[in-house]
Amino acid sequence: MDSLVDRIERAGLQCWPGLEVEWDGSWARRASGGYTHRANSVQPFDPSDDADLDRRIEEAALWHRTRGLQPVFRLTPQAPAKLRTALDVRGWTAADHSHVFAMPLDHHDPDSRVRLLSPLDSDFIRAQQRLQVYSDERTRRMSAVLAAITVPAHGIVLFQDGEPVASALMDIADGVVITGNVITHPEHRGKGFGLAMMRSGLAWAKAKGATLAALNVAADNTAGQALYRRLGYARRYDYEYRVLEGTP
C-alpha cells in the first residue's frame, strides 16, 4: 500500500468529514445530506479487501438509498481491482475523474487582502455561496459539513474593494493541509488573486506545523492545475467515482 496515498486519504476523512460514517471492513461509508460525492460515498482503504463483493456492493447501495442518496463509490489507488471490475459489470458509471496534487509544504508569504475565518463565519459562508453560485439549500448542506469539522481549519477569503473574489477551505490533519472548495470569481481570474489566496492559507498551515499539502482537482480543470503547479504542487495519483444511476 502506498504510504503517501494512505496518509493523504486518511487526512481527507478528517478534513472533509461525513455527517454519518460507518465502516465495512476497510470500506468507509459516508453520508452528508448529498453535499459533494466525497462526503456521500463509499471509499475503500485497502486494495486487498475484496472478499464477498456481491453482498457488500448491494449493502453499500442500500445504505445510501435508505438515506435518500444516490449510491456512489470513490475509487482511489486503494480500491481493490476486483471491486472496480465488479462495479463495471453491474453498470456503475464512471464520473468526475480527478487528480490529487501534493507537495512538501514550504514557506509562503501571506497577502494583506486575505482574511482567515472560522469555517462557520458568516463572511466565509457568504463568500462561498456567492462565488460558488450556491442556492440557499446547497449552502445549508455545505454548512452542515463545515460544522462537523473537528481539526484545525480556516476559511480563506481574498477581498478586493470590499468584495470576495477568491476563497477556499483549508484543514490540517496529521500534518497534512487539505485544501478544498477553491474558487475565484470568473471576472477576476488570471489576475493573481487565487495564487495570493492560496499562499496566505498555506502560510497559516505551515505556521500550524503542517508538512505536506494536498488537494483534489478535476482532470479537465487545466487552469486550476496550472495554478497549483505554480505553487509547487505536483500530480501524485488519480481517483474517480462510480455512480449507480436511477432514483435513490
N, C-alpha and C positions, 0 to 999 in steps of 0.2 A: 504494500500500500504506500502511495506517495505521501510522505510526511507533510509536504507543503500544501497539497490539496486538502489533507485532513485538517491541518491547522486552520486554513482559511475557512473551510466549510463549517467547522465546529464553532469558530468565532462568529460566523454568519448566523448560526442558530440563536446566539445571544443578542446579536446586534439588530436582527430583524426578526423578533420573536413571534411565534404563533400565539394566539389567544387561547388555543386549546392544543395540547401536544400529547400524543400517545405513541408509544414505541411498540413495534412488532419486530422483535429481534433487533437488527441494526437499521431497520426502516423507521424513520421518524414521520409520523402522520401529523400534519398541522392544519388547523382551520382558524381563519381570522375574518370571517364575515365576507369573504370574497375580495378583499383588497390585496392585489398582486398575486400572481401564480406562486411566487416564492413562499409566501406565508399561508398558502392554501393548497399544499401539495404533499405528496409522499416522497421522501428523499432517502434512498439507501446510503449507508456509510461503510459498507464492507463488500468488496467485489466477490467474495466467496459465499455470501449469504444468499443462496439461490434455491434453498430447499422449499418444496411444496408450493411452487409458484402459482398454480391454478387457484388454489384456495386463497392465498394471500392477496393476489390481484383482485379477486372478486370481493374479498372482505375490505380491501382498501377503497374500492369503488363505492361499496355500500356505506362505508364510514363517511365519505364525503357527501353522498346523496342524502343521507339522513340529516345532514346539516344544511341542506339546501344548496350544496356546492357542486360544481362540475368536477368529476374525478380527474385528477392531474398527478402525474409523476414528474419529479425533477431528476434528470439523469446527468450526473457528473461522471468523471472517471472512476468514481467509487461505486457506480452502479454495476451489478453483475451483468455479464454479457448475455447470459441466458434470459435475464429479465427483459433486456432490450428486444430480443428476438420474440419472446412471448407476447410483449405488448404490440409489436408489429403484426404478428399473426392474428391477434384479436382486434385489430383495427384501430388501435390508439394512434392518433395523428400527431406527427412531429410539429412543434411550434416554437417560436421565439428562440431560435438558435443564437447563442450569446458566447462571448469570450469573458474570461476572468483575467484582468490585468493586475499585476502586483509589482512591488519594488521594496527594497530595503529603505526604511524611512530616513531621509537625510534632512539637512537644515532647509527651512523655507521661511521667507520673510512675510509677515502679516501685512495687510493693507488697511489703512485707517478708515476706509469706506465700509469695511466689513464688520458686522456685529455677530457675536457668538451668543446664541439664545438657547434657552431651555427648549427641548423639542415640543413642549406644550405651550410655549409662549405664544400669545395671540398674534404677535407680529410675524413669527415664523409660520404659523398656520396660515395666516392671510397671504404671506408671500408665496407659499407653496400653492395655495388654491388659485391665486391669480396667475402665476407663471405656468403651472401645470394645466390650467383651464379646467379645474375640477368643479363638479356640481357640489351642492351642499351635502348631499348624501355620500358622495365619494370622499369628501373632506372629513365627514364624520367617521367613516370607516378607517381612513388613514390615521385620524387622531386616536382611535381606539388602539391601533398597533403601537403608536408612539407612546401611549400611556403605559404599555406593558414593558417598555424598555427599562431594565434594571442596571445596565452597565453605564459607565461614563459616556455621555452623549451631548452633542450640541447641534442645534440648527444653525447653519451658516448662511448669512444673507448679506449680499453686497447691495448697498443703496447708492443710487445716483440721482441727485436733485430730489432727495427725499422719497424716491420710489424704488422698490426692489427690482433689480434687473438680473440677478443671478443668485442661486440658492442650492443648498444640498444638506443632507443629514450625515453626520459623522459620529460613529460609535466606536468604542475601544473594548475589546475582549481578548484576554490572554496575550496582550502585547500587539494585537493586530487592530489597526484602524480600518473599519469598513465604511466606505462611502456609498450612499445611495440617494435616490431622488434628485439627481443632478439636473439642473435646468437653467438655461439662460433665455431671457426674453428674445423672441425672434428678431426684433428690430435692433437688438444690441449685440448680436453675435458677431464674432470676428473683431471685437474691439478690446479684447484682453480682460473683460470682466470675469469670465468663467475661470481663467487662469489665476487671477488675483484672488477670487473667492476660494478656489481650491487651495492655494498656497497658504491662505490665512488659516483654514481649517487644519491643514497638515502641520502648520507651526504649533497650533494648540495640541494636536495629538503627540507630536514629538516632545513637547514640554511635559505631557502627562505620562511619558515613558513608553509610548508605542515604538516598536522597532520595525514593523512591517506594515505596509499599506496595500490594500486590495479593494477592488471594485468590479462590478459587472458592467458590461457594455454590449449592446445589441450588435450582432455580426454585421448589420448593414448601416450602423451608425459610424460612418467614416470620419465625420467631423469630431465626434466625441473621442474616437480612438486617437486622432491626431493631437487633440488637447492633452490626453493622458500621457502620450509619449513625450510631449514637450515637458511634462512634469517629471519624467523619469520612469514611468510605468512601462512594463513590457507584458505582452501576451504570454500567459502561463498555461492555460488549459481552457477547454470549451465545455459547455453544457447545453442542454435543450430540455424542453418539456415534451411529454406525451399526454395528449388530451383525449378523453373519451367523449365523442360528440353526442349530442342529444340533450334532453332536459335533465336537470339534476334529479 
